């Protein structure tokens, strides 16, 4: 009789879960877990379903036709931990859309049509770890957008329409480890844009429109280990720009327009072990500077217009003596003067490199 009663209870519970499963979606449970996964992927849904099984913990609703997220869509789901809404047509989010979803850990809004983010719209997401906002049309990030998100670890904002980073834009994100801002149109970064990000380890600014950086821009990023500035329009780089980056280990500034590097440019980055400077407009570089960087394990210098006169002597010597150079030697060639045009730099000898008066 007890067994029969248990089967009845189990049947009733399953019936309730199926009954509350949104139409056109598939609801499933893992054995031994009282948590339901709701799969509504690619079902041409135009609205967020009003009801779900009360023990729903994962919602998969990518590639539908949603255009907005109304208020309180997750309020009745106390166990919800993951919501995937990628590749819909979402243009607006009600500021109360995620109200009460304090256990949510992952929110994926990649590939929608968002132009703005709601003020304090994520404030209830106290345990959110991953927020994906890439491939939207977001043009600005205001300081109060991320209020309350004290546990966020990974913020993805690539392929948007950002043109500048405002002061204190990310200040509430005190636990952030990864910030991806690649493939935007960022031209200017406030010196206070990264205030609050003392735990950040990785910052990606690849493929933006940066022409210059102000002194102290990265000062708050005392834990940063990797900085990517590839494919911008930077023409100068000074030690004051890199001030504060005491733990930086990898620095990528490929395919910019840098013509020269001061001899002290890396004096604030004592732990630097990999530097990529290829694809710039460098005519020369101080080989002694590179040699004095104790921890440097890899440096990439190819595809620069090297001027092979006496000013490049220290670089020639450095290349001959170090194992840190990872540059394909065939692509490290002289552009001028004429007598050395197209010669591999590593084959030059000091007596061949006079400086004319």
TITORDO-368527 format. One record per residue (C-alpha): residue number from 1; x, y, z. Coordinates in Angstrom, 2 decimals, m for minus. Example, Ala and Ser with C-alpha at 12.3 -4.5 7.8 and 13.67 -1.06 7.14 Angstrom:
[rec 1; [12.30; m4.50; 7.80]];
[rec 2; [13.67; m1.06; 7.14]];
# end
This chain:
[rec 1; [0.00; 0.00; 0.00]];
[rec 2; [2.88; 2.42; 0.88]];
[rec 3; [4.48; 1.66; m2.49]];
[rec 4; [1.23; 2.33; m4.25]];
[rec 5; [0.82; 5.61; m2.37]];
[rec 6; [4.36; 6.66; m3.35]];
[rec 7; [3.67; 5.89; m6.99]];
[rec 8; [0.51; 7.98; m6.84]];
[rec 9; [2.45; 10.93; m5.38]];
[rec 10; [5.17; 10.54; m8.02]];
[rec 11; [2.55; 10.35; m10.76]];
[rec 12; [0.83; 13.46; m9.45]];
[rec 13; [4.12; 15.38; m9.33]];
[rec 14; [5.07; 14.39; m12.89]];
[rec 15; [1.60; 15.24; m14.11]];
[rec 16; [1.87; 18.68; m12.52]];
[rec 17; [5.29; 19.27; m14.10]];
[rec 18; [4.02; 18.26; m17.54]];
[rec 19; [0.89; 20.32; m17.12]];
[rec 20; [2.92; 23.44; m16.35]];
[rec 21; [5.37; 22.88; m19.19]];
[rec 22; [4.99; 25.70; m21.73]];
[rec 23; [3.27; 24.67; m24.93]];
[rec 24; [5.72; 23.74; m27.70]];
[rec 25; [8.53; 23.27; m25.15]];
[rec 26; [10.04; 20.10; m23.78]];
[rec 27; [10.49; 19.67; m20.03]];
[rec 28; [12.81; 17.06; m18.57]];
[rec 29; [14.35; 16.03; m15.27]];
[rec 30; [17.57; 14.28; m14.41]];
[rec 31; [17.16; 11.14; m12.39]];
[rec 32; [17.16; 11.84; m8.68]];
[rec 33; [16.94; 15.62; m9.11]];
[rec 34; [13.87; 17.65; m8.31]];
[rec 35; [14.76; 20.26; m10.88]];
[rec 36; [13.31; 20.68; m14.36]];
[rec 37; [15.04; 21.79; m17.54]];
[rec 38; [12.74; 23.59; m19.99]];
[rec 39; [13.84; 23.48; m23.61]];
[rec 40; [12.05; 25.93; m25.90]];
[rec 41; [14.91; 26.34; m28.38]];
[rec 42; [13.91; 27.42; m31.89]];
[rec 43; [10.15; 27.07; m31.43]];
[rec 44; [9.16; 30.42; m33.01]];
[rec 45; [7.90; 31.75; m29.69]];
[rec 46; [6.89; 35.43; m29.81]];
[rec 47; [6.32; 35.90; m26.08]];
[rec 48; [7.97; 34.67; m22.91]];
[rec 49; [5.70; 31.87; m21.60]];
[rec 50; [3.63; 32.87; m18.53]];
[rec 51; [3.95; 29.52; m16.71]];
[rec 52; [6.74; 27.04; m16.03]];
[rec 53; [7.16; 24.05; m13.73]];
[rec 54; [7.80; 25.60; m10.29]];
[rec 55; [11.12; 23.71; m9.92]];
[rec 56; [12.54; 24.98; m13.24]];
[rec 57; [16.31; 25.60; m12.99]];
[rec 58; [17.33; 25.87; m16.66]];
[rec 59; [15.47; 27.65; m19.46]];
[rec 60; [16.70; 27.30; m23.06]];
[rec 61; [14.87; 29.75; m25.30]];
[rec 62; [17.42; 30.68; m27.95]];
[rec 63; [16.57; 31.38; m31.60]];
[rec 64; [12.95; 32.41; m31.09]];
[rec 65; [11.06; 35.58; m31.99]];
[rec 66; [10.91; 37.35; m28.63]];
[rec 67; [10.96; 41.15; m28.88]];
[rec 68; [10.66; 42.18; m25.23]];
[rec 69; [11.07; 40.87; m21.73]];
[rec 70; [8.20; 42.02; m19.47]];
[rec 71; [8.32; 42.41; m15.69]];
[rec 72; [8.57; 39.45; m13.31]];
[rec 73; [9.25; 36.73; m15.87]];
[rec 74; [11.26; 34.70; m13.35]];
[rec 75; [9.55; 35.64; m10.07]];
[rec 76; [7.71; 32.32; m9.75]];
[rec 77; [10.90; 30.27; m10.32]];
[rec 78; [12.87; 30.24; m7.05]];
[rec 79; [15.33; 27.59; m8.32]];
[rec 80; [16.20; 29.20; m11.65]];
[rec 81; [19.96; 29.20; m12.30]];
[rec 82; [20.40; 29.50; m16.08]];
[rec 83; [18.45; 31.39; m18.76]];
[rec 84; [19.47; 31.30; m22.42]];
[rec 85; [17.76; 33.88; m24.67]];
[rec 86; [20.37; 34.18; m27.41]];
[rec 87; [19.50; 35.04; m31.01]];
[rec 88; [16.01; 36.38; m30.46]];
[rec 89; [14.89; 39.88; m31.49]];
[rec 90; [14.73; 41.39; m28.00]];
[rec 91; [14.71; 45.18; m28.16]];
[rec 92; [13.67; 46.09; m24.62]];
[rec 93; [13.95; 44.71; m21.09]];
[rec 94; [11.60; 45.83; m18.34]];
[rec 95; [13.63; 47.04; m15.32]];
[rec 96; [11.76; 44.43; m13.23]];
[rec 97; [12.15; 41.58; m15.72]];
[rec 98; [14.54; 39.60; m13.52]];
[rec 99; [12.99; 40.56; m10.18]];
[rec 100; [13.49; 37.91; m7.50]];
[rec 101; [15.89; 35.74; m9.51]];
[rec 102; [18.53; 35.79; m6.79]];
[rec 103; [19.85; 32.29; m7.62]];
[rec 104; [20.37; 32.95; m11.31]];
[rec 105; [23.99; 32.26; m12.30]];
[rec 106; [23.96; 32.55; m16.11]];
[rec 107; [22.04; 34.94; m18.37]];
[rec 108; [22.63; 34.80; m22.11]];
[rec 109; [21.26; 37.69; m24.21]];
[rec 110; [23.75; 37.34; m27.08]];
[rec 111; [22.59; 38.23; m30.58]];
[rec 112; [19.52; 40.34; m29.87]];
[rec 113; [18.62; 43.94; m30.81]];
[rec 114; [19.22; 45.73; m27.52]];
[rec 115; [20.32; 49.35; m27.85]];
[rec 116; [20.17; 50.23; m24.14]];
[rec 117; [20.23; 48.37; m20.85]];
[rec 118; [17.64; 49.08; m18.13]];
[rec 119; [18.72; 51.21; m15.18]];
[rec 120; [19.33; 48.87; m12.24]];
[rec 121; [17.69; 46.16; m14.34]];
[rec 122; [19.99; 43.45; m12.99]];
[rec 123; [19.92; 44.52; m9.32]];
[rec 124; [18.26; 41.31; m8.07]];
[rec 125; [20.82; 39.05; m9.76]];
[rec 126; [23.02; 38.87; m6.68]];
[rec 127; [24.57; 35.52; m7.62]];
[rec 128; [24.89; 35.97; m11.37]];
[rec 129; [28.32; 34.82; m12.57]];
[rec 130; [28.04; 35.05; m16.38]];
[rec 131; [26.30; 37.77; m18.40]];
[rec 132; [26.45; 37.54; m22.20]];
[rec 133; [25.43; 40.71; m24.05]];
[rec 134; [27.49; 40.36; m27.22]];
[rec 135; [26.24; 41.04; m30.74]];
[rec 136; [23.59; 43.58; m29.79]];
[rec 137; [23.45; 47.32; m30.59]];
[rec 138; [24.25; 48.70; m27.13]];
[rec 139; [25.67; 52.21; m27.52]];
[rec 140; [26.38; 53.16; m23.91]];
[rec 141; [26.88; 51.63; m20.47]];
[rec 142; [25.73; 53.92; m17.69]];
[rec 143; [27.16; 53.64; m14.16]];
[rec 144; [23.95; 52.32; m12.56]];
[rec 145; [23.24; 49.54; m15.06]];
[rec 146; [25.13; 46.86; m13.12]];
[rec 147; [24.03; 47.88; m9.61]];
[rec 148; [23.84; 44.91; m7.25]];
[rec 149; [25.88; 42.49; m9.37]];
[rec 150; [28.56; 41.93; m6.76]];
[rec 151; [29.32; 38.33; m7.79]];
[rec 152; [29.50; 38.71; m11.57]];
[rec 153; [32.64; 37.02; m12.90]];
[rec 154; [32.36; 37.26; m16.69]];
[rec 155; [30.85; 40.16; m18.67]];
[rec 156; [30.74; 39.76; m22.45]];
[rec 157; [29.97; 42.91; m24.47]];
[rec 158; [31.69; 42.32; m27.84]];
[rec 159; [30.17; 43.33; m31.18]];
[rec 160; [28.07; 46.21; m29.90]];
[rec 161; [27.99; 49.94; m30.73]];
[rec 162; [29.94; 51.38; m27.80]];
[rec 163; [31.90; 54.53; m28.70]];
[rec 164; [33.14; 55.53; m25.25]];
[rec 165; [33.44; 54.16; m21.72]];
[rec 166; [32.01; 56.46; m19.06]];
[rec 167; [33.42; 57.01; m15.56]];
[rec 168; [32.43; 54.31; m13.06]];
[rec 169; [30.71; 52.30; m15.81]];
[rec 170; [31.64; 49.00; m14.17]];
[rec 171; [32.12; 50.11; m10.56]];
[rec 172; [29.54; 47.72; m8.98]];
[rec 173; [31.29; 44.67; m10.50]];
[rec 174; [33.74; 44.13; m7.66]];
[rec 175; [34.24; 40.41; m8.41]];
[rec 176; [34.60; 40.68; m12.20]];
[rec 177; [37.39; 38.55; m13.68]];
[rec 178; [36.76; 38.82; m17.45]];
[rec 179; [35.61; 41.86; m19.44]];
[rec 180; [35.26; 41.49; m23.20]];
[rec 181; [34.72; 44.75; m25.13]];
[rec 182; [36.11; 43.63; m28.50]];
[rec 183; [34.64; 44.63; m31.85]];
[rec 184; [32.94; 47.81; m30.70]];
[rec 185; [33.67; 51.37; m31.88]];
[rec 186; [35.29; 52.67; m28.70]];
[rec 187; [37.22; 55.89; m29.34]];
[rec 188; [37.61; 57.20; m25.82]];
[rec 189; [38.00; 55.68; m22.36]];
[rec 190; [37.51; 57.78; m19.26]];
[rec 191; [40.43; 57.50; m16.81]];
[rec 192; [37.83; 56.35; m14.27]];
[rec 193; [36.06; 53.84; m16.51]];
[rec 194; [37.60; 50.82; m14.78]];
[rec 195; [37.21; 51.99; m11.17]];
[rec 196; [36.07; 49.09; m8.98]];
[rec 197; [37.61; 46.33; m11.09]];
[rec 198; [40.43; 45.39; m8.72]];
[rec 199; [39.80; 41.65; m9.33]];
[rec 200; [39.81; 41.81; m13.15]];
[rec 201; [42.22; 39.34; m14.80]];
[rec 202; [41.44; 39.72; m18.53]];
[rec 203; [40.49; 42.83; m20.51]];
[rec 204; [39.81; 42.60; m24.23]];
[rec 205; [39.67; 45.85; m26.25]];
[rec 206; [40.54; 44.24; m29.59]];
[rec 207; [39.14; 45.81; m32.77]];
[rec 208; [38.02; 49.19; m31.54]];
[rec 209; [38.87; 52.73; m32.69]];
[rec 210; [41.24; 53.88; m29.95]];
[rec 211; [43.76; 56.50; m31.08]];
[rec 212; [45.16; 57.33; m27.65]];
[rec 213; [44.89; 56.38; m24.00]];
[rec 214; [45.11; 58.74; m21.06]];
[rec 215; [47.66; 58.30; m18.29]];
[rec 216; [46.35; 56.09; m15.51]];
[rec 217; [43.52; 54.58; m17.57]];
[rec 218; [44.35; 51.09; m16.28]];
[rec 219; [45.43; 52.19; m12.79]];
[rec 220; [42.53; 50.43; m10.97]];
[rec 221; [43.34; 47.08; m12.60]];
[rec 222; [45.92; 45.93; m10.08]];
[rec 223; [45.18; 42.21; m10.67]];
[rec 224; [45.06; 42.30; m14.46]];
[rec 225; [47.10; 39.54; m16.12]];
[rec 226; [46.17; 39.91; m19.80]];
[rec 227; [45.46; 43.10; m21.79]];
[rec 228; [44.49; 42.99; m25.47]];
[rec 229; [44.65; 46.22; m27.51]];
[rec 230; [45.10; 44.64; m30.95]];
[rec 231; [43.62; 46.23; m34.07]];
[rec 232; [43.14; 49.77; m32.84]];
[rec 233; [44.68; 53.04; m34.07]];
[rec 234; [47.10; 53.76; m31.25]];
[rec 235; [50.08; 55.85; m32.35]];
[rec 236; [51.81; 56.18; m28.99]];
[rec 237; [52.32; 54.10; m25.88]];
[rec 238; [53.91; 55.44; m22.69]];
[rec 239; [54.73; 54.09; m19.27]];
[rec 240; [52.05; 56.30; m17.69]];
[rec 241; [49.37; 54.49; m19.71]];
[rec 242; [50.46; 51.16; m18.22]];
[rec 243; [50.83; 52.48; m14.69]];
[rec 244; [49.17; 50.29; m12.08]];
[rec 245; [49.47; 47.04; m14.04]];
[rec 246; [51.81; 45.39; m11.55]];
[rec 247; [50.55; 41.88; m12.31]];
[rec 248; [50.29; 42.15; m16.09]];
[rec 249; [51.78; 39.05; m17.76]];
[rec 250; [50.57; 39.23; m21.37]];
[rec 251; [50.24; 42.41; m23.43]];
[rec 252; [48.97; 42.42; m27.02]];
[rec 253; [49.07; 45.62; m29.05]];
[rec 254; [49.34; 44.20; m32.58]];
[rec 255; [48.20; 46.01; m35.73]];
[rec 256; [48.18; 49.55; m34.40]];
[rec 257; [50.10; 52.62; m35.61]];
[rec 258; [52.83; 52.84; m32.97]];
[rec 259; [56.02; 54.43; m34.34]];
[rec 260; [58.26; 54.39; m31.28]];
[rec 261; [58.43; 53.06; m27.75]];
[rec 262; [60.09; 54.97; m24.90]];
[rec 263; [62.88; 53.06; m23.18]];
[rec 264; [60.88; 53.04; m19.92]];
[rec 265; [57.53; 52.04; m21.42]];
[rec 266; [57.34; 48.79; m19.43]];
[rec 267; [58.71; 50.03; m16.11]];
[rec 268; [55.32; 49.60; m14.37]];
[rec 269; [54.84; 46.00; m15.58]];
[rec 270; [57.51; 43.93; m13.77]];
[rec 271; [55.77; 40.58; m14.36]];
[rec 272; [55.40; 40.92; m18.10]];
[rec 273; [56.34; 37.69; m19.86]];
[rec 274; [54.75; 38.05; m23.31]];
[rec 275; [54.61; 41.17; m25.52]];
[rec 276; [53.15; 41.28; m29.04]];
[rec 277; [54.10; 44.39; m31.05]];
[rec 278; [53.79; 43.04; m34.59]];
[rec 279; [52.02; 44.97; m37.32]];
[rec 280; [52.85; 48.48; m36.09]];
[rec 281; [55.01; 51.27; m37.55]];
[rec 282; [58.11; 50.75; m35.45]];
[rec 283; [61.38; 51.81; m37.09]];
[rec 284; [63.54; 50.81; m34.16]];
[rec 285; [63.29; 49.53; m30.61]];
[rec 286; [65.73; 49.46; m27.73]];
[rec 287; [67.02; 45.89; m27.51]];
[rec 288; [68.54; 46.69; m24.11]];
[rec 289; [65.08; 47.49; m22.80]];
[rec 290; [63.88; 44.03; m23.86]];
[rec 291; [67.00; 42.37; m22.48]];
[rec 292; [66.45; 43.99; m19.08]];
[rec 293; [62.91; 42.61; m18.78]];
[rec 294; [63.84; 39.68; m16.56]];
[rec 295; [60.67; 37.64; m16.96]];
[rec 296; [60.13; 38.16; m20.68]];
[rec 297; [59.60; 34.81; m22.39]];
[rec 298; [58.11; 35.83; m25.73]];
[rec 299; [58.21; 38.97; m27.88]];
[rec 300; [56.67; 39.38; m31.33]];
[rec 301; [58.14; 42.12; m33.55]];
[rec 302; [57.43; 41.14; m37.17]];
[rec 303; [55.63; 43.21; m39.81]];
[rec 304; [57.14; 46.53; m38.73]];
[rec 305; [59.04; 48.89; m41.11]];
[rec 306; [62.47; 48.51; m39.51]];
[rec 307; [65.06; 51.15; m40.35]];
[rec 308; [68.33; 49.28; m40.33]];
[rec 309; [70.95; 51.80; m39.26]];
[rec 310; [73.05; 52.06; m36.10]];
[rec 311; [69.94; 52.69; m33.98]];
[rec 312; [68.88; 49.10; m34.49]];
[rec 313; [72.17; 47.64; m33.23]];
[rec 314; [70.84; 46.77; m29.79]];
[rec 315; [67.87; 44.94; m31.33]];
[rec 316; [70.13; 42.92; m33.62]];
[rec 317; [72.24; 41.94; m30.63]];
[rec 318; [69.14; 41.08; m28.57]];
[rec 319; [67.76; 38.81; m31.28]];
[rec 320; [71.06; 36.99; m31.54]];
[rec 321; [71.34; 36.44; m27.78]];
[rec 322; [67.80; 35.72; m26.61]];
[rec 323; [65.45; 32.79; m26.82]];
[rec 324; [62.46; 35.03; m26.09]];
[rec 325; [62.05; 36.20; m29.67]];
[rec 326; [59.10; 34.31; m31.15]];
[rec 327; [59.01; 36.40; m34.29]];
[rec 328; [59.16; 34.46; m37.58]];
[rec 329; [62.64; 35.64; m38.58]];
[rec 330; [61.75; 35.66; m42.25]];
[rec 331; [59.18; 38.40; m41.51]];
[rec 332; [61.58; 40.56; m39.50]];
[rec 333; [63.07; 42.54; m42.37]];
[rec 334; [64.57; 45.93; m43.11]];
[rec 335; [62.54; 48.47; m45.04]];
[rec 336; [65.23; 51.12; m45.19]];
[rec 337; [67.86; 52.32; m46.03]];
[rec 338; [67.91; 51.18; m49.62]];
[rec 339; [71.09; 49.06; m49.30]];
[rec 340; [69.44; 46.91; m46.64]];
[rec 341; [65.92; 46.81; m48.01]];
[rec 342; [64.29; 43.42; m47.48]];
[rec 343; [67.28; 41.98; m45.61]];
[rec 344; [66.44; 39.82; m42.58]];
[rec 345; [67.29; 41.81; m39.45]];
[rec 346; [68.87; 38.85; m37.70]];
[rec 347; [71.49; 38.54; m40.47]];
[rec 348; [72.80; 42.08; m40.03]];
[rec 349; [76.18; 42.84; m38.45]];
[rec 350; [76.96; 45.99; m36.46]];
[rec 351; [79.69; 47.06; m38.91]];
[rec 352; [77.01; 47.11; m41.61]];
[rec 353; [74.91; 49.63; m39.69]];
[rec 354; [76.63; 53.03; m39.67]];
[rec 355; [74.84; 56.20; m38.67]];
[rec 356; [75.32; 58.94; m41.21]];
[rec 357; [76.05; 62.42; m39.96]];
# end
